[in-house]
Amino acid sequence: MTEDRLIEVETKIAYLEASVDELNRVVLKQEDAIRDLKNLTSHLAAKLKAHGEALSDDLPEEERPPHY
């Protein structure tokens, strides 16, 4: 392998390593965002469920609509 060819391969490897590092940083940020969104979704679902249960407790079971 010639010296020029070796330098070319080393340069490509350096660029690939930089790309992999950048992609890794992006994936870590996305992982954090996904975790935050999952926590928020769970929290909102629990609040919605509690709100729905509170509403169903306040309504009579067999109420006739006002147009009857």
Z-matrix of the N, CA and C atoms (Angstrom, degrees):
N
C 1 1.441
C 2 1.531 1 107.95
N 3 1.308 2 116.28 1 130.78
C 4 1.454 3 119.34 2 -178.89
C 5 1.515 4 110.56 3 -76.60
N 6 1.312 5 114.82 4 162.88
C 7 1.467 6 119.91 5 -178.41
C 8 1.528 7 111.02 6 -65.29
N 9 1.332 8 117.36 7 -38.33
C 10 1.465 9 120.48 8 178.79
C 11 1.536 10 111.02 9 -62.86
N 12 1.302 11 114.83 10 -41.84
C 13 1.459 12 120.17 11 179.61
C 14 1.529 13 110.18 12 -65.39
N 15 1.303 14 117.45 13 -40.25
C 16 1.460 15 122.03 14 178.23
C 17 1.524 16 110.46 15 -63.18
N 18 1.313 17 118.00 16 -42.92
C 19 1.469 18 122.06 17 178.44
C 20 1.526 19 109.92 18 -63.10
N 21 1.326 20 117.26 19 -40.96
C 22 1.458 21 121.68 20 178.50
C 23 1.521 22 111.40 21 -61.97
N 24 1.313 23 117.16 22 -44.12
C 25 1.468 24 121.34 23 179.30
C 26 1.531 25 110.32 24 -65.83
N 27 1.326 26 117.43 25 -43.02
C 28 1.465 27 120.49 26 178.94
C 29 1.527 28 111.13 27 -63.18
N 30 1.314 29 117.39 28 -37.66
C 31 1.463 30 121.54 29 178.30
C 32 1.520 31 110.65 30 -64.79
N 33 1.328 32 115.89 31 -45.11
C 34 1.459 33 119.40 32 178.51
C 35 1.524 34 111.25 33 -61.92
N 36 1.313 35 116.90 34 -40.78
C 37 1.467 36 120.82 35 179.01
C 38 1.522 37 110.09 36 -63.26
N 39 1.319 38 117.52 37 -40.68
C 40 1.469 39 121.24 38 179.27
C 41 1.532 40 110.32 39 -62.20
N 42 1.340 41 117.46 40 -43.91
C 43 1.459 42 120.51 41 177.59
C 44 1.530 43 111.45 42 -64.46
N 45 1.310 44 117.00 43 -39.94
C 46 1.462 45 120.69 44 178.72
C 47 1.527 46 111.26 45 -64.45
N 48 1.324 47 116.69 46 -40.69
C 49 1.469 48 120.02 47 178.20
C 50 1.522 49 110.63 48 -63.43
N 51 1.326 50 116.87 49 -40.71
C 52 1.466 51 120.62 50 177.98
C 53 1.531 52 110.29 51 -64.00
N 54 1.319 53 116.59 52 -41.02
C 55 1.464 54 120.49 53 179.02
C 56 1.527 55 111.09 54 -64.34
N 57 1.304 56 116.86 55 -43.30
C 58 1.466 57 121.28 56 179.52
C 59 1.528 58 110.00 57 -63.40
N 60 1.316 59 117.85 58 -41.34
C 61 1.464 60 120.87 59 178.21
C 62 1.526 61 111.22 60 -62.85
N 63 1.328 62 116.82 61 -43.18
C 64 1.465 63 120.43 62 179.00
C 65 1.527 64 110.72 63 -64.55
N 66 1.322 65 117.19 64 -43.73
C 67 1.462 66 120.68 65 178.28
C 68 1.527 67 110.80 66 -62.49
N 69 1.309 68 117.18 67 -38.02
C 70 1.459 69 120.99 68 178.15
C 71 1.529 70 110.72 69 -63.07
N 72 1.342 71 117.31 70 -41.40
C 73 1.466 72 120.16 71 177.71
C 74 1.532 73 110.68 72 -63.26
N 75 1.315 74 116.83 73 -41.00
C 76 1.468 75 120.57 74 179.18
C 77 1.520 76 110.39 75 -63.81
N 78 1.309 77 117.44 76 -44.22
C 79 1.463 78 121.37 77 -179.48
C 80 1.530 79 110.65 78 -63.09
N 81 1.317 80 117.34 79 -39.80
C 82 1.466 81 120.09 80 178.48
C 83 1.525 82 111.18 81 -64.65
N 84 1.334 83 117.38 82 -40.83
C 85 1.464 84 120.23 83 176.87
C 86 1.520 85 110.61 84 -63.58
N 87 1.322 86 116.81 85 -41.81
C 88 1.458 87 120.32 86 179.07
C 89 1.523 88 111.09 87 -64.89
N 90 1.310 89 116.57 88 -38.15
C 91 1.469 90 120.29 89 178.43
C 92 1.526 91 110.28 90 -61.88
N 93 1.342 92 116.66 91 -43.02
C 94 1.463 93 120.41 92 177.54
C 95 1.529 94 110.89 93 -62.84
N 96 1.331 95 116.31 94 -43.77
C 97 1.464 96 120.18 95 -179.51
C 98 1.524 97 110.94 96 -64.18
N 99 1.313 98 117.65 97 -41.48
C 100 1.471 99 121.41 98 179.28
C 101 1.523 100 110.32 99 -64.13
N 102 1.320 101 116.95 100 -42.76
C 103 1.464 102 120.44 101 178.85
C 104 1.528 103 110.07 102 -61.72
N 105 1.350 104 117.07 103 -43.82
C 106 1.464 105 120.49 104 178.88
C 107 1.530 106 111.10 105 -62.82
N 108 1.317 107 116.33 106 -41.69
C 109 1.466 108 120.18 107 179.83
C 110 1.523 109 111.79 108 -66.80
N 111 1.328 110 117.54 109 -38.03
C 112 1.465 111 120.43 110 176.49
C 113 1.523 112 110.64 111 -63.18
N 114 1.336 113 116.96 112 -42.97
C 115 1.464 114 120.53 113 178.98
C 116 1.521 115 110.61 114 -63.51
N 117 1.330 116 116.89 115 -43.09
C 118 1.455 117 120.86 116 179.51
C 119 1.525 118 110.87 117 -64.61
N 120 1.317 119 117.26 118 -42.38
C 121 1.462 120 121.32 119 178.98
C 122 1.522 121 110.91 120 -61.94
N 123 1.319 122 117.16 121 -43.85
C 124 1.466 123 120.61 122 178.33
C 125 1.522 124 110.92 123 -62.37
N 126 1.319 125 116.13 124 -42.99
C 127 1.459 126 120.81 125 179.88
C 128 1.528 127 110.74 126 -63.34
N 129 1.333 128 116.67 127 -45.89
C 130 1.465 129 120.22 128 180.00
C 131 1.525 130 111.47 129 -66.27
N 132 1.316 131 117.77 130 -37.81
C 133 1.465 132 120.74 131 178.09
C 134 1.525 133 110.34 132 -63.70
N 135 1.325 134 117.26 133 -41.14
C 136 1.466 135 120.77 134 178.77
C 137 1.528 136 110.46 135 -65.04
N 138 1.339 137 117.45 136 -41.61
C 139 1.463 138 120.29 137 178.35
C 140 1.523 139 110.84 138 -65.24
N 141 1.326 140 116.80 139 -41.33
C 142 1.460 141 120.59 140 179.40
C 143 1.521 142 111.15 141 -64.65
N 144 1.322 143 116.78 142 -41.28
C 145 1.460 144 120.84 143 178.22
C 146 1.527 145 110.66 144 -63.47
N 147 1.328 146 116.21 145 -44.93
C 148 1.464 147 120.15 146 179.49
C 149 1.525 148 110.28 147 -64.01
N 150 1.312 149 116.70 148 -39.96
C 151 1.465 150 120.29 149 178.94
C 152 1.528 151 110.41 150 -66.07
N 153 1.311 152 117.11 151 -41.70
C 154 1.466 153 120.89 152 178.59
C 155 1.515 154 111.77 153 -64.39
N 156 1.317 155 116.96 154 -39.75
C 157 1.470 156 120.32 155 178.22
C 158 1.519 157 110.30 156 -66.93
N 159 1.324 158 117.52 157 -37.82
C 160 1.464 159 120.66 158 178.82
C 161 1.525 160 110.04 159 -65.67
N 162 1.310 161 117.86 160 -39.51
C 163 1.461 162 120.80 161 178.31
C 164 1.524 163 111.45 162 -66.80
N 165 1.320 164 117.12 163 -41.87
C 166 1.463 165 119.71 164 -178.63
C 167 1.526 166 111.25 165 -68.23
N 168 1.321 167 118.14 166 -27.84
C 169 1.459 168 121.05 167 177.14
C 170 1.523 169 111.35 168 -71.08
N 171 1.328 170 117.64 169 -28.45
C 172 1.465 171 121.61 170 -176.94
C 173 1.523 172 112.46 171 -83.47
N 174 1.316 173 118.69 172 -20.08
C 175 1.457 174 121.45 173 -176.16
C 176 1.526 175 110.89 174 -93.07
N 177 1.337 176 116.37 175 139.64
C 178 1.470 177 118.84 176 175.11
C 179 1.525 178 110.06 177 -68.85
N 180 1.304 179 116.75 178 153.77
C 181 1.461 180 121.80 179 -176.13
C 182 1.526 181 112.26 180 -67.10
N 183 1.338 182 118.45 181 -47.24
C 184 1.458 183 123.21 182 -172.71
C 185 1.516 184 111.33 183 -118.53
N 186 1.271 185 118.85 184 56.79
C 187 1.461 186 120.41 185 -179.54
C 188 1.525 187 109.47 186 -83.38
N 189 1.329 188 116.02 187 133.51
C 190 1.461 189 120.01 188 178.26
C 191 1.529 190 109.17 189 -80.38
N 192 1.297 191 116.72 190 142.33
C 193 1.474 192 120.06 191 177.39
C 194 1.521 193 110.59 192 -61.95
N 195 1.308 194 118.97 193 153.69
C 196 1.479 195 122.29 194 -175.92
C 197 1.530 196 113.66 195 -63.89
N 198 1.315 197 119.59 196 -20.87
C 199 1.465 198 120.12 197 -176.58
C 200 1.539 199 112.26 198 -81.35
N 201 1.336 200 120.80 199 1.45
C 202 1.465 201 122.37 200 177.85
C 203 1.497 202 110.13 201 -88.68
